[in-house]
């Protein structure tokens, strides 16, 4: 059995901590069993390891999240990369073709699809493993997990099983209903309906046959080339709602969607993260501060105050789900990003009338990590080292740098840096256009750079 975690999302619902490059699953606001900060994806990956499932698990994601995943889970995690952001049907189609044509997975093997960020007990993954048996026992084409509801919620979709079987056993599915009002939700629960948690399984050959019928290639390289031609549509609409042979396996355990600030803060170990003060008469409020300046909250109950380089949010807990609607149509450059080598924070960005742009970053590179060997055509850079020691390459010349050193990198200069210790520096970019597309990569790994040719 292969497990695939779908990692996507634009991060609007947990703004300002989340953005297009750092979606909610990467926010380190939870606490691990060792008392260390932990993100949702780190929690799920740890639970998969404890269940003995990590070795057979993959992550499917867009290019923009690859380095974040590697930063948080390590370089050995198996990642299936989408060429561009689409919906869940294209993502799962690409995943199936990758497993078949690259990994050599047999068509009769079971594939389970999960969201990357369920907040669950470890027993949940035992239920995921049982989906293979559910397919065997029933002859169904799709097997879903449905969570036994704790209350009539208007936030979730519902799976409506057919009658005739005990509620705790696998049952056929008669239909679905998305986010009903409270009265209808109460009626559905009375009929044995379950929350749809977005987990389902199928035989790999089942989906490969669907792709063949649509005239799509079954090789990963070819489907990548045609990816932009695929309809941006969810797997639910394209496959699940058209399938008659579906069963659902009930899960009667803890499950929660931490998709909004009010639900996320309920599971945080502390109601304050970062610099600041919450007075005693603000005890039901929550402060999450990623800035270097303190925030003080006095006499304010049931608020969420979240601050990051991307912005500051102040909202009543009950109103926090409105953030996605309020931010609709607004776009801005991400001001904080994690990468496979460390992270950076944007300190300042200015665009002058004469079309010159200046971007200032504070960059941290972890000991032993390096940025790619690259050059830029539209900007120059100045690096001012704050702490640590590093090796840098400038146009095939190797140099050592330390705190206090300043390095100038003109347009077109090939360069890379390897952190000999943890290293921090201030980078000032100046140019006509400061975009990621101007990072022209030569090679990624330091070991691939022929250092003996560069030594001056």
N, C-alpha and C positions, 0 to 999 in steps of 0.2 A: 504494500500500500504506500502510495506517495501522498504527501501533504503539501499543499501550496497555500502560502499566505499572500493575500492580495494587499499590497501597500500602495495607496494612492492618496488622493485628497488634496485640496488646496489650502487647508488650514484656516479657513475663515472663522469657524465657530469658536476657536480658542485664541483668536487675535487678542492682544498683540504678541503673545509668545510664539504662536504658530504663524507660518507664512508659506509661500509657494515652495520653498526649499526645505522647510522644517515643519512638517505636518504634525498633527496632535500626537501621533504614535511615538514621536521622538522627544517629547518634552519630559525631562527628568524631574518630575514632580511627585512621583510615588517613592516608596521606600522598600528596599530589598530586605530579605530576612536578616541580612548582616547590618541593617541600619544605614545602608548607603543609598544615595539618590538613584532612582531607576526609572526608565521610561516604560511606556506600555509595550513597545516591541521587545525591549530587553526582558521584561517580565514574562511575556508569552514565550520567548525563545528559551528562557530558563525553565519554564514549566514543561515545554516540549522535551528538553533534555532530561528532566526528572522523570518524564513518562517514557523515556527511551525512544522518542520519535524524531529527535533533531537530525539524526543521520539521514533520514528519509524525507526531510522537509526542504522546501525551496521558498524563496521569496520572489514574487513577480512585481516589478515596479518600473517606473519611468527612469530615464537617464538622470534626472535631477535629484533622485533620492539614493542613488547607488553609493556615493561617498558617505552619506549620512549613515546608511545601513552598515557599511564596512567599519565606520568609526565606532559604532555602538556594539556591533556583534562580532567584529573581527573580519579579517580578510578571507577566511575559509568558508564563509557562508555561501551557499549556492544561490545565485541570483539570475533570474530570467528578465532581460531588459527589454522594455517596450521602446520602439524608436520614437514614439511621441505619445502624449496623453490621450487616451480614448476612454471608452466606457468598459464595463466588466466583460461583455461578450468578446470583444477583440482581445482583451487581456487574457482571458481563459483559453480562447482559441490558440493564441500564440504559445501559451503555456503547454497545451496539449501537444502541439506540433514539436515543441522543443523536447518534451519528454520522449516523444516517439522517435524523432529523427536524429537528435543529438545524444540523448541519454540511453537510447535503445530499450525503452520500457515497452513491454509487451502490450498488445491491444486488450488482453483480458485482465490486465492489472487495474485495481481500483485507485482512483484519484479523488482525494477529498480537498475541497476548496474552503478556506476560512478567511474571515477578515483578519487583518494583522493585529488588531487591538481589542479583542474581547477581554473584559475584566471578569475572570472566572476562577473557580477552584480547580485544583489539579485534576479532580475526578472528571471534569468536562472532557478532557482529552482521551480518557478511557471510552467515553461515549462516542467520540469521533472515530476511534478505532473500530467500534462495533458496527459502523455503517457498512463495512465490507460484508459482514455476516447478514445484515439486513437485505442487501442486494441479492445475496445467494439464496436466502430463505424465501423471498417474495417474488423473485424474477423481475423486479422493477428496474426501470432504466435510471431512475434518480432516487436517492435516499437523502432525506433532510433531517436536521435536528430541530426540534421545536421545544422551546423552554416553557415549562409549566408556569403560567402567570402567577405573580404574587398579588396583583391588583389589576383592575381594568385601566390600562394605560392607553392614552391617545397618541403616544410617541412612536409606537412600534407597529409593524405589519403583523398580521395574524395568519396562521396556517389552520385551515379548517379540515380536520380528519373526518373520514367516514365512520359511521357507527359500527357496532357489531363486535368490537374487540375491546378487551380491558384497556383502561386508559394508560397504563404503564407499558403496554406492548406496542410494537411497530404496527402502524395502521395505514391504510390507503388514504390519500389526500383527495378531498372533494373540491377544494377551492382555496382562494387566498383573498384577503381584504387588507388594504393598506391604510393604516392610521385612521381607524374609525373614531367617531365621537364616543364619549364615555358611556352613554346609554347602550349603543350598539356593541361596545367592547364588553360590557356586562353580559349582554345576551350571548355573545360569542363564547365567553368563558363558560357560561352555563351549558353550552353545547360541546364543551371539551376542546375548544380552540387553543392553540399554542402560539407563543411569540415566535416570530421568524427571526432567528439570530444570524442568518446569512451563511449557514454552514450546510454543505451538501456534498454528495459523492456520486460518482458514476464510473462505469468501466471506460477506460481510455478509448477503446474502439467505438463506443457509442458516440462520442463527440467527433472522432475522426470521420465517421460515416456522415455526420451532419455537415462537416466541412467539405467533404467530397461532393455531397449533393449541391452545395452552394458553388462548386467549381473552384474552391480554394486549394492552394498547394499544401502538401503535407510535409514539406521540408522547411525548417526554421529560417534558413537564409532567404528562400523565395517568399515566404509569408511576411518576413520583415520588409522586403521590397514593396509588397503590395499593401502593407499595413494601413497606409493613409487612405486606401480605397475602401476599407471596411467601414460599415455603418457604425456610428457612435451610438450604440444601444446597449442596454443592460442585458446580462445573461438571463435574468428573470423574464424579461419581455420576449427575448429572442428564442429561448429554449424552454424554460421551466413552465411558463403558462401555456405552451403549446403541447406539452407532454401529458399523456393520459396515465402512464404507468409510473406513478410517484408514490412513495411511502414516506412517512415521517416517524422518527424515533423520539419519544419524549425524553426530556432531560429535566429532572426534578431536583435541581441544585442551584447554587448561587450563580447568577449571570447578570451583568450590568453593562450598559452602553455608556462609556464615559465621553460622550460626544459634545457636552456643553460644560460651561464653567460651573454651573451649580451641581451637576452630577460628578464632575471631576474632583471638586473641592471636598465632596463628602468622603472621598477615599484617601485624601492626603493625610499623612501622619501628623502634620502640624498645620495650624491655620495661618502660619507665617513662614515664608521662604524669602530670604534676602534681607537687605538692610531696611530697618525701620522700627516703628513702635506701634503696637496695637494696645490701646488702653483697656483696662478691665471692663469698661462699659462699651467696648467694641468687640466683645468676646465671640459674638456670632458672625463677625465679618472675617474675611480671608484676604491676606495680603501676599502677593507673589511679585517680587521685585528683582529683576535682573540688572538694574542700573547700579552705578557706583554711588549714587546719592540716596540718602535715606528718605523714606516716606513715613509720615506720622498720621495715624488715624485716631481721632478723638470722638468719643460719644456717638459712633455710627454703627448701627446694628444691621446685620443681614446684607452687607455689601460685599462685592468682590472688587478689589483694587489690584489690577495687573499692569506691570510696567516692564517694558523691554526697549531695546534700541528702535523697534518698529513703532512704538507709540505707548499711550497710557489709556487704560480702560477703567472706568468707574461705573458700576452697574449694581442694581439690586439683584440678588441671587435669582429671584423668580423671573426677572426680565432678561437674564443673560442669553437665553437662546435667540433673542432678536438680533444679535450682533451680525449674523450672516446677512440678514435683510438690510440692516443699516449700512453695512459696508459694500453692498451690491453696487458694482460699477466703478469702485475705487481701485486703483492699482498703484503700487509703489515698489521701489527697489527693496529687496530683503536687506535688513540692516544687521542681521546676525546669521551666520551659517556655520554648521559643523561640516568638516571634511574628513577624509580618511586619515589625514596627517595632523589634525587639530581643529582649530576654529578661528573665526575672525569676527570682529565687531566693527561696523562702520561708525567712525567718530564724526565725520563731517562730509557733506557733499554740496558742491556749488557748481552751477552752470552759468557761465558769464554770457553777456550779450554777444560778444565776439565769437561765440560758439566754442569756446574753450571750457573744458570741464575739469574739476579738481575733486578727487575722492581720497579721503584719508581713512585708513583702516588700522586697527590694532590687531596684530596677527600673533597667534600662539601655535608653535609647532612642537609636537611631542618628541621627546628624545628617541632617536633612531628612525624617525620618519622624514620623508622628503616631499617637496612639491615636484611636479613633473618638469622635465627639461623642455623649455618652451621659449617663445618670443612673441612680441607684440608689434603690430604695424602702425597702430594709431595712438600709442601712448608711451610715455617714459615713466620711470619709477625712481623714487628715492627711498632707500631703506635705512632707518635709524635704529640701531640695536639697543634694546633696553636691558635685557638680561640673557644669560646663557652664552653658549659657544656653538658655532656652526661652521660647516664647510660650504662654500658657494662656488659655483662655476659660472664664469662670465666669458662667453665666446671661446670656449675650450681652454680656459685657464682656471686652475684650481687655487682658491684662496681660503685662509682661515679668518673668521671674524669673531668678535666678542662684544660685550656691552660697551657702548660708547662709540663704536665704529659706524661710519656712514658709507653707504654704497649707492652709487648712481648707475642706473640701468637705462641707457638711451633706447629709443625706438629701434627695433630690429636686433637687439642684443639677445643672444641665446643665453639662458640662465636657469639655474636650479639651486636649491639649498637643501642641505642635510643637517638636521639638528643633532649635534654631538651630545648636548644636554637639552633639557627643556629650554626653548628659546622664545623670546618675545621681541617683536620689533614693530615700529610704526612705518607703514607704507603710504607714501603720497603718490598717487597716480595723477598725471597731467596729460591731457590729449584732446583730440577733436571728438572722440566718441569712446566712452568707457563702458564696454560691453563684454560679456563672457565669450562671445564669438571671436573676440580678438586674442584669445588665448590659443596660440598655435602650438600644439603639443608635438614634440619630437619623440620622446619616449617617457614612460611612466616611472619605471623602477630605477633606483640609483645604481643597482648592480648592472643594469644594461648600458650604463654610460661608461665608455672606455676611458676610465680615469687616467690610465697611464699615458694617454695621448694629450691630456690636458695640463699635466703638471708643469708649472713654469720653471 
